[in-house]
Amino acid sequence: MRKALRWLLALVVLIGTAGTAGAATAAEPKAVDIKDRLLSVPGMSLIEEKPYTGYRFFVLNYTQPVDHRRPSKGTFQQRITVLHKDVSRPTVFYTGGYNVSTNPSRREPTQIVDGNQVSMEYRYFTPSRPQPADWSKLDIWQAASDQHRIFEALKPIYSKNWISTGGSKGGMTATYYERFYPRDMDGVVAYVAPNDVVNREDSAYDRFFARVGTEECRARLNGVQREALVRRAPLKEKYEAYAAENGYTFDTIGSLDRAYEAVVLDYVWGFWQYSTLKDCAGIPADAKNATDDEIWNSVDTISGFSFYTDQGLAPYTPYYYQAGTQLGAPTIHFPHIERKYIRYGYQPPRNFVPRDIDMRFQPWAMRDVDNWVKRNARQMLFVYGENDPWGAEPFRLGHGARDSYVLTAPGMNHGANVAGLVPEEKALATARILDWAGVAPAAVQENPSAARPLATFDAKLDKRDVQREPALRP
């Protein structure tokens, strides 16, 4: 009897223990996979996932309204990518202002804060283009509103601090986003962002080209550029054969002759945008006695004779449309070339956009952004390259700016970054980025000069060199 009672008591205890364990298990929520969390966002769909050690990388489509003021008037699919580290880490919101890369990459602020990265394809760059395209809905406010909707959709998943960033047109984009939605981001890092406040006043660029680099280097570049126009006739024959061989046409710009001169006039600008002073050694030193092939090859290497063809311009129609409606575009002079050799000069963006697309310039758009930055910049960092022509008209801070900085990397081109700053400014910039992201170690809070990127540099993942892009554009 006692044995039976002990057995019964043991059974009750066992059942109770099992029941308690079961209740505890049921109370623990099952972790939701990050892909499922992303795809639970209304309007989000998966294009593909690509592996990368230490991360999850997703290429996604997100449904956006064509017109954020009238969202019922149609939608389009906008590509974004997510480089997922951990929801407990800060997030960097990146755009280059053009197409988005569908391969894993990590921008400098992402490495600095060891965070996640959301990258956005700019609206109207294919395939993120409404069909049919209403070009009047391509402006800086609509694009900023794209970013705002993406941020609002992903903030519940990535709840820690956010920093927006971008280079060149992407740096401009990050700045415009901050102007229109200043409460979204915890910090802004804008690289090499041009600021063409008054489109008709471009003398800053002429002053830049008069002093950049060394006199010897400027003489070499000017000599090749002039010689390419002096030899227009024989080199145009070479261009015609080149175009015929590759099936290039010139309907948008209007003629092969216009395209030829546009390529040649981009030569000096293109060199300083993408090259450094040491690269001057590869420029013909005696242009007048150089062969036609030497002149052609130098211009083609730096400017690219395919750039102003219909095929070269087509992917960048959205940029030239914006340059001709809001962003502005530089015009420079060529004192080293006699007027008789220049037929068209720097051509306006209108010449690079198909004529069936209407364009009207809005001179107030850049003035508004410039005034806002001067008066309201909060936790914004602008980084420029000393030898980058696009930095000739930079953003500047006014008395209303707080915890914001404009820094210049000595000797650097359009690929200027925080790593290229002088040591004191590099540490300052790194410390501020860490602080804005909410991940500054105690040692950095006490001593900003101790600031270092939190993630180890990955040569494959971390993009540092400026990517050479077709034609004259940021």
Kinemage of the C-alpha trace (Angstrom):
@kinemage 1
@onewidth
@group {chain A} dominant
@subgroup {mainchain}
@vectorlist {calphas} color= white
{ca met a 1} P 0.000 0.000 0.000
{ca arg a 2} L 2.813 2.379 0.957
{ca lys a 3} L 4.693 1.478 -2.251
{ca ala a 4} L 1.586 2.239 -4.281
{ca leu a 5} L 1.158 5.588 -2.519
{ca arg a 6} L 4.795 6.561 -3.088
{ca trp a 7} L 4.446 5.615 -6.755
{ca leu a 8} L 1.294 7.728 -7.076
{ca leu a 9} L 2.969 10.771 -5.441
{ca ala a 10} L 5.981 10.422 -7.732
{ca leu a 11} L 3.703 10.305 -10.772
{ca val a 12} L 1.901 13.482 -9.689
{ca val a 13} L 5.223 15.297 -9.227
{ca leu a 14} L 6.435 14.096 -12.658
{ca ile a 15} L 3.243 15.246 -14.352
{ca gly a 16} L 3.445 18.609 -12.586
{ca thr a 17} L 7.051 19.094 -13.624
{ca ala a 18} L 6.289 18.228 -17.215
{ca gly a 19} L 3.334 20.602 -17.199
{ca thr a 20} L 5.451 23.440 -15.807
{ca ala a 21} L 8.155 22.823 -18.397
{ca gly a 22} L 5.553 22.823 -21.138
{ca ala a 23} L 4.107 26.097 -19.891
{ca ala a 24} L 7.549 27.688 -19.765
{ca thr a 25} L 8.266 26.543 -23.312
{ca ala a 26} L 4.960 27.913 -24.535
{ca ala a 27} L 5.663 31.257 -22.877
{ca glu a 28} L 8.909 31.735 -24.811
{ca pro a 29} L 8.167 33.383 -28.192
{ca lys a 30} L 9.722 31.738 -31.171
{ca ala a 31} L 12.278 33.981 -32.887
{ca val a 32} L 11.027 35.307 -36.212
{ca asp a 33} L 13.499 35.105 -39.094
{ca ile a 34} L 14.626 38.512 -40.346
{ca lys a 35} L 13.505 37.677 -43.873
{ca asp a 36} L 10.005 36.977 -42.606
{ca arg a 37} L 10.018 40.230 -40.659
{ca leu a 38} L 11.067 42.206 -43.734
{ca leu a 39} L 8.487 40.509 -45.935
{ca ser a 40} L 5.774 41.182 -43.378
{ca val a 41} L 6.090 44.902 -44.219
{ca pro a 42} L 3.112 45.861 -46.437
{ca gly a 43} L 4.310 46.418 -49.996
{ca met a 44} L 7.645 44.591 -49.513
{ca ser a 45} L 8.589 41.655 -51.748
{ca leu a 46} L 11.747 39.605 -52.182
{ca ile a 47} L 13.784 39.629 -55.370
{ca glu a 48} L 16.651 37.512 -54.036
{ca glu a 49} L 18.849 36.795 -51.040
{ca lys a 50} L 22.617 36.577 -51.441
{ca pro a 51} L 24.972 35.051 -48.874
{ca tyr a 52} L 27.759 36.970 -47.172
{ca thr a 53} L 29.599 35.802 -44.069
{ca gly a 54} L 28.392 37.579 -40.950
{ca tyr a 55} L 25.398 39.175 -42.667
{ca arg a 56} L 22.117 38.489 -44.421
{ca phe a 57} L 21.757 40.390 -47.699
{ca phe a 58} L 18.389 40.937 -49.360
{ca val a 59} L 17.407 42.561 -52.646
{ca leu a 60} L 13.822 43.748 -52.304
{ca asn a 61} L 11.055 45.649 -54.047
{ca tyr a 62} L 8.998 48.160 -52.121
{ca thr a 63} L 5.747 49.611 -53.429
{ca gln a 64} L 5.872 53.413 -53.556
{ca pro a 65} L 3.320 55.977 -54.718
{ca val a 66} L 4.326 57.819 -57.863
{ca asp a 67} L 3.127 61.020 -56.219
{ca his a 68} L 3.398 61.180 -52.432
{ca arg a 69} L 0.940 64.095 -52.411
{ca arg a 70} L -1.659 61.996 -54.207
{ca pro a 71} L -0.864 58.365 -53.325
{ca ser a 72} L -4.023 57.062 -54.973
{ca lys a 73} L -2.720 58.090 -58.398
{ca gly a 74} L -0.577 55.021 -59.061
{ca thr a 75} L 2.406 53.152 -57.669
{ca phe a 76} L 5.743 51.755 -58.794
{ca gln a 77} L 8.238 49.195 -57.487
{ca gln a 78} L 11.370 50.691 -55.952
{ca arg a 79} L 14.407 48.479 -55.412
{ca ile a 80} L 16.109 48.530 -52.049
{ca thr a 81} L 18.678 46.275 -50.438
{ca val a 82} L 19.173 45.354 -46.793
{ca leu a 83} L 22.541 44.294 -45.421
{ca his a 84} L 21.404 42.807 -42.127
{ca lys a 85} L 23.799 42.587 -39.183
{ca asp a 86} L 21.560 42.528 -36.120
{ca val a 87} L 18.440 44.406 -35.038
{ca ser a 88} L 20.348 45.476 -31.920
{ca arg a 89} L 22.795 47.467 -34.071
{ca pro a 90} L 22.284 50.952 -35.608
{ca thr a 91} L 21.280 51.272 -39.249
{ca val a 92} L 22.859 53.313 -42.042
{ca phe a 93} L 20.519 54.497 -44.804
{ca tyr a 94} L 22.535 54.817 -48.021
{ca thr a 95} L 21.813 55.998 -51.531
{ca gly a 96} L 24.215 56.869 -54.322
{ca gly a 97} L 21.481 58.883 -56.040
{ca tyr a 98} L 21.413 56.517 -58.995
{ca asn a 99} L 20.912 52.756 -59.392
{ca val a 100} L 21.349 50.536 -56.360
{ca ser a 101} L 23.987 47.805 -56.377
{ca thr a 102} L 22.539 44.332 -55.954
{ca asn a 103} L 25.769 42.965 -54.494
{ca pro a 104} L 26.639 43.172 -50.795
{ca ser a 105} L 28.636 46.277 -49.911
{ca arg a 106} L 29.264 48.318 -46.790
{ca arg a 107} L 29.673 52.076 -46.872
{ca glu a 108} L 32.144 53.824 -44.592
{ca pro a 109} L 29.631 54.862 -41.884
{ca thr a 110} L 28.320 51.280 -41.806
{ca gln a 111} L 31.811 50.004 -41.073
{ca ile a 112} L 32.391 52.744 -38.500
{ca val a 113} L 29.253 51.871 -36.497
{ca asp a 114} L 29.308 48.117 -37.290
{ca gly a 115} L 25.660 48.284 -38.260
{ca asn a 116} L 22.986 47.326 -40.718
{ca gln a 117} L 22.672 49.077 -44.074
{ca val a 118} L 19.551 49.884 -46.068
{ca ser a 119} L 20.293 51.068 -49.621
{ca met a 120} L 17.762 52.736 -51.909
{ca glu a 121} L 17.606 53.015 -55.683
{ca tyr a 122} L 16.707 56.565 -56.657
{ca arg a 123} L 13.303 56.894 -58.258
{ca tyr a 124} L 13.123 56.829 -62.095
{ca phe a 125} L 16.406 54.925 -62.464
{ca thr a 126} L 15.434 51.662 -64.099
{ca pro a 127} L 13.899 49.399 -63.036
{ca ser a 128} L 12.566 51.728 -60.301
{ca arg a 129} L 10.620 53.801 -62.805
{ca pro a 130} L 6.848 54.189 -63.105
{ca gln a 131} L 5.359 53.101 -66.404
{ca pro a 132} L 4.417 55.342 -68.069
{ca ala a 133} L 6.807 57.820 -66.485
{ca asp a 134} L 5.362 61.142 -65.361
{ca trp a 135} L 8.626 63.082 -65.216
{ca ser a 136} L 7.062 65.940 -63.270
{ca lys a 137} L 7.077 63.590 -60.262
{ca leu a 138} L 10.864 63.325 -60.307
{ca asp a 139} L 12.010 65.944 -57.831
{ca ile a 140} L 13.963 66.154 -54.590
{ca trp a 141} L 10.866 66.223 -52.355
{ca gln a 142} L 9.341 63.120 -53.928
{ca ala a 143} L 12.664 61.270 -53.570
{ca ala a 144} L 13.008 62.383 -49.939
{ca ser a 145} L 9.480 61.110 -49.367
{ca asp a 146} L 10.515 57.732 -50.811
{ca gln a 147} L 13.205 57.551 -48.144
{ca his a 148} L 10.816 58.679 -45.434
{ca arg a 149} L 8.338 55.889 -46.250
{ca ile a 150} L 11.106 53.272 -46.299
{ca phe a 151} L 12.391 54.520 -42.951
{ca glu a 152} L 8.931 54.414 -41.411
{ca ala a 153} L 8.382 50.898 -42.749
{ca leu a 154} L 11.672 49.540 -41.391
{ca lys a 155} L 12.069 51.493 -38.158
{ca pro a 156} L 9.878 49.020 -36.209
{ca ile a 157} L 12.349 46.283 -37.190
{ca tyr a 158} L 15.545 48.306 -36.857
{ca ser a 159} L 14.676 50.335 -33.792
{ca lys a 160} L 18.136 51.646 -32.896
{ca asn a 161} L 19.648 54.886 -34.239
{ca trp a 162} L 19.707 55.648 -37.963
{ca ile a 163} L 22.268 57.631 -39.968
{ca ser a 164} L 21.756 58.621 -43.604
{ca thr a 165} L 24.668 58.801 -46.012
{ca gly a 166} L 25.592 58.987 -49.668
{ca gly a 167} L 28.333 60.154 -51.984
{ca ser a 168} L 28.112 62.837 -54.656
{ca lys a 169} L 24.482 62.903 -55.844
{ca gly a 170} L 23.882 60.530 -52.951
{ca gly a 171} L 25.360 63.100 -50.570
{ca met a 172} L 23.023 65.669 -52.061
{ca thr a 173} L 20.142 63.217 -51.603
{ca ala a 174} L 20.989 62.646 -47.924
{ca thr a 175} L 21.046 66.423 -47.426
{ca tyr a 176} L 17.700 66.974 -49.142
{ca tyr a 177} L 16.172 64.145 -47.111
{ca glu a 178} L 17.316 65.863 -43.918
{ca arg a 179} L 15.891 69.173 -45.113
{ca phe a 180} L 12.409 67.731 -45.695
{ca tyr a 181} L 12.316 65.114 -42.898
{ca pro a 182} L 14.676 66.425 -40.199
{ca arg a 183} L 13.205 64.215 -37.460
{ca asp a 184} L 13.905 60.872 -39.165
{ca met a 185} L 17.671 60.483 -38.878
{ca asp a 186} L 20.011 60.718 -35.898
{ca gly a 187} L 22.856 61.940 -38.093
{ca val a 188} L 23.854 62.661 -41.704
{ca val a 189} L 27.177 61.938 -43.417
{ca ala a 190} L 27.196 63.563 -46.859
{ca tyr a 191} L 30.239 62.908 -49.016
{ca val a 192} L 31.404 65.242 -51.836
{ca ala a 193} L 27.951 66.832 -52.208
{ca pro a 194} L 27.836 69.707 -54.740
{ca asn a 195} L 25.750 72.728 -53.805
{ca asp a 196} L 24.972 74.754 -56.931
{ca val a 197} L 22.940 77.468 -55.214
{ca val a 198} L 22.874 79.936 -58.112
{ca asn a 199} L 22.975 77.977 -61.349
{ca arg a 200} L 24.133 80.914 -63.493
{ca glu a 201} L 27.055 81.820 -61.206
{ca asp a 202} L 29.788 79.243 -61.713
{ca ser a 203} L 32.978 81.271 -61.359
{ca ala a 204} L 34.022 79.085 -58.406
{ca tyr a 205} L 34.754 76.281 -60.869
{ca asp a 206} L 36.969 78.501 -63.022
{ca arg a 207} L 38.942 79.510 -59.923
{ca phe a 208} L 39.277 75.854 -58.959
{ca phe a 209} L 40.766 74.816 -62.311
{ca ala a 210} L 43.177 77.757 -62.267
{ca arg a 211} L 44.875 76.490 -59.098
{ca val a 212} L 44.220 72.755 -58.677
{ca gly a 213} L 47.252 70.461 -58.587
{ca thr a 214} L 50.478 71.833 -60.018
{ca glu a 215} L 51.199 74.165 -62.914
{ca glu a 216} L 52.950 71.335 -64.764
{ca cys a 217} L 49.992 68.990 -64.414
{ca arg a 218} L 47.498 71.658 -65.481
{ca ala a 219} L 49.650 72.415 -68.538
{ca arg a 220} L 49.698 68.768 -69.590
{ca leu a 221} L 45.936 68.400 -69.276
{ca asn a 222} L 45.190 71.707 -70.981
{ca gly a 223} L 47.544 70.814 -73.801
{ca val a 224} L 45.858 67.501 -74.568
{ca gln a 225} L 42.399 69.054 -74.347
{ca arg a 226} L 43.299 71.859 -76.730
{ca glu a 227} L 45.051 69.514 -79.148
{ca ala a 228} L 41.997 67.252 -79.307
{ca leu a 229} L 39.984 70.226 -80.606
{ca val a 230} L 42.735 71.393 -82.953
{ca arg a 231} L 42.688 67.889 -84.471
{ca arg a 232} L 38.911 67.675 -84.541
{ca ala a 233} L 38.739 66.594 -88.202
{ca pro a 234} L 41.014 63.512 -88.100
{ca leu a 235} L 39.866 62.440 -84.645
{ca lys a 236} L 36.207 62.781 -85.650
{ca glu a 237} L 36.866 60.301 -88.453
{ca lys a 238} L 38.170 57.913 -85.823
{ca tyr a 239} L 35.075 58.646 -83.734
{ca glu a 240} L 32.747 57.939 -86.645
{ca ala a 241} L 34.386 54.559 -87.236
{ca tyr a 242} L 34.234 53.808 -83.516
{ca ala a 243} L 30.523 54.685 -83.381
{ca ala a 244} L 29.705 52.624 -86.468
{ca glu a 245} L 31.569 49.622 -85.091
{ca asn a 246} L 29.630 49.762 -81.812
{ca gly a 247} L 26.238 50.803 -83.148
{ca tyr a 248} L 26.260 54.152 -81.345
{ca thr a 249} L 23.803 56.904 -82.311
{ca phe a 250} L 23.524 60.589 -81.417
{ca asp a 251} L 19.853 61.556 -81.630
{ca thr a 252} L 19.584 62.970 -78.088
{ca ile a 253} L 22.602 65.285 -78.177
{ca gly a 254} L 21.949 66.097 -81.829
{ca ser a 255} L 25.114 65.147 -83.694
{ca leu a 256} L 28.395 63.291 -83.482
{ca asp a 257} L 30.180 66.653 -83.603
{ca arg a 258} L 28.377 67.864 -80.488
{ca ala a 259} L 29.166 64.610 -78.715
{ca tyr a 260} L 32.829 64.822 -79.704
{ca glu a 261} L 33.256 68.298 -78.274
{ca ala a 262} L 31.339 67.377 -75.091
{ca val a 263} L 33.706 64.467 -74.454
{ca val a 264} L 36.790 66.627 -75.037
{ca leu a 265} L 35.563 69.465 -72.816
{ca asp a 266} L 34.947 66.960 -70.002
{ca tyr a 267} L 38.578 65.845 -70.134
{ca val a 268} L 40.182 68.126 -67.522
{ca trp a 269} L 37.185 67.920 -65.192
{ca gly a 270} L 37.083 64.147 -65.523
{ca phe a 271} L 40.758 63.839 -64.667
{ca trp a 272} L 40.481 65.725 -61.376
{ca gln a 273} L 37.201 64.048 -60.473
{ca tyr a 274} L 38.585 60.518 -60.737
{ca ser a 275} L 42.394 60.817 -60.655
{ca thr a 276} L 45.044 62.218 -58.338
{ca leu a 277} L 48.104 64.351 -58.854
{ca lys a 278} L 50.404 61.344 -59.247
{ca asp a 279} L 48.359 60.256 -62.280
{ca cys a 280} L 49.594 63.290 -64.207
{ca ala a 281} L 52.642 61.234 -65.113
{ca gly a 282} L 50.428 59.302 -67.543
{ca ile a 283} L 49.292 62.422 -69.441
{ca pro a 284} L 51.249 63.236 -72.635
{ca ala a 285} L 53.750 65.951 -71.740
{ca asp a 286} L 54.075 67.365 -75.279
{ca ala a 287} L 50.579 67.271 -76.761
{ca lys a 288} L 51.509 69.120 -79.959
{ca asn a 289} L 53.953 66.378 -80.904
{ca ala a 290} L 51.834 63.471 -79.664
{ca thr a 291} L 50.293 61.095 -82.195
{ca asp a 292} L 46.572 61.117 -82.936
{ca asp a 293} L 46.285 57.788 -81.156
{ca glu a 294} L 47.971 59.173 -78.037
{ca ile a 295} L 45.549 62.117 -77.893
{ca trp a 296} L 42.551 59.866 -78.589
{ca asn a 297} L 43.551 57.272 -76.000
{ca ser a 298} L 44.145 59.855 -73.286
{ca val a 299} L 40.763 61.519 -73.849
{ca asp a 300} L 38.970 58.197 -74.195
{ca thr a 301} L 40.516 56.827 -70.993
{ca ile a 302} L 39.479 59.840 -68.922
{ca ser a 303} L 36.286 61.097 -70.586
{ca gly a 304} L 35.150 58.138 -72.680
{ca phe a 305} L 33.907 58.557 -76.236
{ca ser a 306} L 30.878 56.364 -75.552
{ca phe a 307} L 29.477 58.718 -72.908
{ca tyr a 308} L 27.413 61.149 -75.012
{ca thr a 309} L 25.950 58.578 -77.348
{ca asp a 310} L 22.258 57.728 -77.029
{ca gln a 311} L 23.289 54.444 -75.480
{ca gly a 312} L 25.572 56.125 -72.947
{ca leu a 313} L 23.098 58.833 -71.952
{ca ala a 314} L 19.944 56.723 -71.674
{ca pro a 315} L 20.632 55.218 -68.207
{ca tyr a 316} L 21.239 58.712 -66.816
{ca thr a 317} L 18.209 60.542 -68.195
{ca pro a 318} L 16.844 60.947 -64.620
{ca tyr a 319} L 20.017 62.711 -63.490
{ca tyr a 320} L 20.138 65.126 -66.411
{ca tyr a 321} L 16.422 65.804 -65.996
{ca gln a 322} L 17.012 66.768 -62.360
{ca ala a 323} L 20.096 68.819 -63.235
{ca gly a 324} L 17.984 70.766 -65.713
{ca thr a 325} L 15.004 71.237 -63.405
{ca gln a 326} L 16.356 71.638 -59.854
{ca leu a 327} L 19.960 70.630 -59.164
{ca gly a 328} L 21.709 72.924 -61.595
{ca ala a 329} L 24.800 72.141 -63.668
{ca pro a 330} L 28.218 73.810 -63.902
{ca thr a 331} L 29.440 75.900 -66.797
{ca ile a 332} L 33.167 76.568 -67.051
{ca his a 333} L 35.419 78.484 -69.405
{ca phe a 334} L 38.578 77.394 -71.221
{ca pro a 335} L 41.067 80.273 -71.329
{ca his a 336} L 43.766 77.972 -72.738
{ca ile a 337} L 41.717 77.220 -75.889
{ca glu a 338} L 41.068 79.785 -78.610
{ca arg a 339} L 37.384 80.524 -79.249
{ca lys a 340} L 37.639 79.328 -82.856
{ca tyr a 341} L 38.099 75.754 -81.648
{ca ile a 342} L 35.039 75.689 -79.375
{ca arg a 343} L 31.679 75.480 -81.124
{ca tyr a 344} L 29.247 74.652 -78.330
{ca gly a 345} L 30.938 75.073 -74.959
{ca tyr a 346} L 29.609 73.247 -71.917
{ca gln a 347} L 26.210 72.131 -73.060
{ca pro a 348} L 23.181 72.375 -70.749
{ca pro a 349} L 21.395 69.301 -69.337
{ca arg a 350} L 18.550 69.934 -71.757
{ca asn a 351} L 20.820 68.623 -74.545
{ca phe a 352} L 21.192 65.269 -72.793
{ca val a 353} L 17.502 64.530 -72.241
{ca pro a 354} L 15.148 63.338 -75.020
{ca arg a 355} L 13.122 66.252 -76.379
{ca asp a 356} L 9.775 64.636 -75.661
{ca ile a 357} L 10.438 65.120 -71.916
{ca asp a 358} L 9.452 68.614 -70.809
{ca met a 359} L 11.887 70.497 -68.535
{ca arg a 360} L 11.556 73.778 -66.633
{ca phe a 361} L 14.212 74.980 -64.211
{ca gln a 362} L 13.237 75.856 -60.617
{ca pro a 363} L 15.900 78.281 -59.332
{ca trp a 364} L 14.446 78.360 -55.819
{ca ala a 365} L 14.980 74.642 -55.084
{ca met a 366} L 18.705 74.767 -54.261
{ca arg a 367} L 18.467 78.158 -52.534
{ca asp a 368} L 15.890 76.678 -50.179
{ca val a 369} L 18.115 73.724 -49.253
{ca asp a 370} L 21.203 75.912 -48.870
{ca asn a 371} L 19.406 78.338 -46.538
{ca trp a 372} L 17.975 75.466 -44.509
{ca val a 373} L 21.381 73.844 -43.989
{ca lys a 374} L 22.942 77.121 -42.869
{ca arg a 375} L 20.180 77.802 -40.360
{ca asn a 376} L 19.086 74.347 -39.221
{ca ala a 377} L 21.827 71.740 -39.697
{ca arg a 378} L 21.914 69.375 -36.734
{ca gln a 379} L 24.361 66.481 -36.506
{ca met a 380} L 25.431 66.754 -40.147
{ca leu a 381} L 28.887 66.019 -41.536
{ca phe a 382} L 30.009 67.106 -45.015
{ca val a 383} L 33.245 65.606 -46.375
{ca tyr a 384} L 34.966 66.982 -49.507
{ca gly a 385} L 38.118 66.253 -51.498
{ca glu a 386} L 40.649 69.039 -51.967
{ca asn a 387} L 41.173 68.224 -55.658
{ca asp a 388} L 37.559 67.365 -56.539
{ca pro a 389} L 35.974 69.926 -58.911
{ca trp a 390} L 32.501 69.135 -57.550
{ca gly a 391} L 33.618 70.536 -54.217
{ca ala a 392} L 34.206 74.000 -55.686
{ca glu a 393} L 30.668 74.887 -54.565
{ca pro a 394} L 30.235 73.079 -51.236
{ca phe a 395} L 27.641 73.256 -48.519
{ca arg a 396} L 28.528 75.774 -45.832
{ca leu a 397} L 27.267 76.089 -42.281
{ca gly a 398} L 25.724 79.222 -40.775
{ca his a 399} L 25.196 80.456 -37.233
{ca gly a 400} L 22.149 78.238 -36.816
{ca ala a 401} L 24.056 74.974 -37.359
{ca arg a 402} L 24.685 72.740 -34.334
{ca asp a 403} L 27.061 69.783 -33.965
{ca ser a 404} L 27.735 69.915 -37.723
{ca tyr a 405} L 30.974 70.005 -39.701
{ca val a 406} L 32.441 70.638 -43.162
{ca leu a 407} L 35.790 68.850 -43.563
{ca thr a 408} L 38.146 68.526 -46.540
{ca ala a 409} L 40.467 65.594 -47.244
{ca pro a 410} L 43.826 66.869 -48.575
{ca gly a 411} L 44.796 65.739 -52.067
{ca met a 412} L 41.692 63.569 -52.490
{ca asn a 413} L 39.308 63.484 -55.424
{ca his a 414} L 35.598 62.614 -55.732
{ca gly a 415} L 36.233 59.555 -53.594
{ca ala a 416} L 37.065 61.605 -50.492
{ca asn a 417} L 36.100 59.983 -47.207
{ca val a 418} L 36.596 60.150 -43.457
{ca ala a 419} L 39.613 57.822 -43.694
{ca gly a 420} L 41.360 60.412 -45.886
{ca leu a 421} L 41.013 63.319 -43.463
{ca val a 422} L 43.966 64.563 -41.431
{ca pro a 423} L 44.274 62.561 -38.178
{ca glu a 424} L 42.601 65.104 -35.882
{ca glu a 425} L 39.606 65.580 -38.177
{ca lys a 426} L 39.395 61.850 -38.904
{ca ala a 427} L 39.094 61.133 -35.185
{ca leu a 428} L 36.572 63.939 -34.736
{ca ala a 429} L 34.386 62.724 -37.590
{ca thr a 430} L 34.573 59.102 -36.462
{ca ala a 431} L 33.700 60.047 -32.881
{ca arg a 432} L 30.696 62.111 -33.956
{ca ile a 433} L 29.376 59.324 -36.213
{ca leu a 434} L 29.696 56.808 -33.370
{ca asp a 435} L 27.944 59.180 -31.004
{ca trp a 436} L 25.097 59.941 -33.419
{ca ala a 437} L 24.633 56.205 -33.941
{ca gly a 438} L 24.463 55.673 -30.194
{ca val a 439} L 27.396 53.260 -30.103
{ca ala a 440} L 30.331 55.416 -28.984
{ca pro a 441} L 32.394 53.408 -26.454
{ca ala a 442} L 33.027 55.019 -23.090
{ca ala a 443} L 36.686 55.556 -24.035
{ca val a 444} L 35.622 57.564 -27.108
{ca gln a 445} L 33.123 59.609 -25.108
{ca glu a 446} L 35.909 60.562 -22.738
{ca asn a 447} L 38.542 61.016 -25.450
{ca pro a 448} L 37.286 61.505 -29.050
{ca ser a 449} L 40.818 61.120 -30.405
{ca ala a 450} L 40.548 57.417 -29.548
{ca ala a 451} L 37.696 56.925 -32.047
{ca arg a 452} L 38.108 54.022 -34.475
{ca pro a 453} L 35.671 52.108 -36.724
{ca leu a 454} L 34.002 49.351 -34.754
{ca ala a 455} L 34.106 46.822 -37.613
{ca thr a 456} L 37.296 45.487 -39.150
{ca phe a 457} L 37.926 46.658 -42.708
{ca asp a 458} L 36.789 44.133 -45.322
{ca ala a 459} L 38.392 44.785 -48.718
{ca lys a 460} L 35.589 43.043 -50.573
{ca leu a 461} L 32.698 44.491 -48.609
{ca asp a 462} L 33.887 48.030 -47.849
{ca lys a 463} L 33.753 50.408 -50.798
{ca arg a 464} L 36.405 53.108 -50.690
{ca asp a 465} L 37.487 54.001 -54.236
{ca val a 466} L 35.377 56.375 -56.279
{ca gln a 467} L 33.584 54.588 -59.099
{ca arg a 468} L 34.245 56.112 -62.511
{ca glu a 469} L 30.889 57.096 -63.986
{ca pro a 470} L 30.019 58.181 -67.527
{ca ala a 471} L 29.836 61.842 -68.479
{ca leu a 472} L 30.073 65.026 -66.452
{ca arg a 473} L 27.887 64.480 -63.398
{ca pro a 474} L 28.286 64.065 -59.640
